[in-house]
Each structure stands twice: as structure tokens, then as C-alpha cells.
Amino acid sequence: MTESTSYVEQQIAARIAAARIKVQAAKERRDDLAAARRRGLAYRHARKLRNLADAEQRRLEAERSDDQKEGNVR
């Protein structure tokens, strides 16, 4: 025994399917944005650490330069 669906039932089923697709697309978009945000945070953190290391290196070189000018050798 097969049941036939009315036009209204078909339209309701189509709306439900469209809503599921829309929800899934929104979830995928949120996941994509979250992944991009994590990559961006990791990149910025790595850049900050590189900048700190570069600043420390410049500070040490400046100290050595100052010490050499004063005649102090470390």
C-alpha cells in the first residue's frame, strides 16, 4: 500500500528540506570562519613572538655596541 502525498504535504516537505539545507550551510560557514579565526590567531601569535625575539636581538646588539664604545668587553 503506497500513500500519495498531497500538494500541500509536498510543499511542506520542500520547505523543511530547504530549511535543513540552510541550517547546514550556516553551520559550515560558522565552522569555516572559526577555522580561519584560529589560523589568524596562530599567525598573529607567531608574528608577535618573532617581533619580540627581533626586539630582544636589537636590544642585545645595542648593548654590545654601547659596551664596545665604552671599552667594556663582555
N, C-alpha and C positions, 0 to 999 in steps of 0.2 A: 504494500500500500504506500503510495507516494503522496506527499502533501504538496499542493501547489501553493505558492505564496502570492499574495495579492500585491498590487502595485504599491500600496502604502507600506507593506512589510518590506518590499524590495527597496523602497526609498529610505526607510529607517535603517535597514542593513547597510546601505551605501553610506549613510551619514555616520553610522558607527564605525565603519571601516575607514572613512576619511578622518574621523577624529583620532582613531588609533594611529594612523599614519602621521598625523600632525603631532601627536604626543611623542611618537618615536623620533621624528625629525628634531623636535625641540630637545629631547634627551641627548641625541647625538651631537647637536650643536653645543649644548652645555658641556658635554664631555670634551669636545674639540677645544672649546675656549679654556676649559680647566687645564688641559694638557699644554696649550700654548702659554697660559699663565705660568705653569710650573717651569716650562723651558725658559721663559723670560726671567723668572726669579733666579733660576740657576745661573743664567748668563750674567745677570746683574751682580749676583754674589761673587762669581768668579772674577768679573771685571773689578769689583771693589777690592778683592784680595790682591789682584795684580797691581792696582793703583797703590795700595798700602805698601806692598813689597817694593815698588818703584820709589815711593816716597822715602822709605827707610834706607834704601840703597843710596839715594841722593843725599840724605842726611849724613850717612856714614862717610860718603865721599867728601862732603863739605867739611866734616870734622877732620878727616885726614889732611885735606888741603890746608885747613887752618893750622893744624899741628905742624905741618911741614913748613909753613910760612914763619911760624914762631920758633922753629928749630927743634921742636919736640918730635921724637920718633916713637911710634908705638910698635 
